[in-house]
Amino acid sequence: MTGTPGTGSASDATLAAILAELDENKAEDIVQIDLRGKSSIGDYMVVCSGRSTRQVSALAEKVVEKLKSDHGILSKVEGKETGDWVLIDTGDVIVHIFRPEVREFYQLEKMWLPAGTALTN
């Protein structure tokens, strides 16, 4: 992998801001996936969990607000009303925030992580 979050490109800066905001607001099981060279949908994907529908929606709101206010990034958001699975698309970074049961059902990370990579829960 080339580069680390916060050391160069706009997508690295966006990723670093998202990870910091999720961590600060107590998101659980945060997984970062490097999509560069694997997909044209973005440079990174972030998958994490919130403990309840309320926390999932609140995490999404905080991330979107922080990106807009501090970085001038307008994000597309889907699913915030139900709070089971919220998708945030910044253009460079795709963020999925799940309730744990929904995350377990879809197992989205497994599609993108290299074969043989173990998920740590």
Number of C-alpha atoms within 10 A of each C-alpha: 5 6 9 12 16 14 11 10 12 13 19 19 16 21 25 16 19 21 21 12 19 22 15 10 15 14 20 18 15 17 17 17 16 17 18 15 8 10 11 9 14 18 19 20 22 21 21 24 26 27 14 15 20 15 20 26 22 16 26 26 15 15 20 21 16 16 18 13 10 9 13 10 15 15 18 12 15 15 16 20 11 12 21 22 24 23 19 24 19 19 16 18 24 22 23 24 30 27 22 19 13 14 19 12 8 11 12 13 19 13 9 14 16 10 8 7 8 9 10 6 6
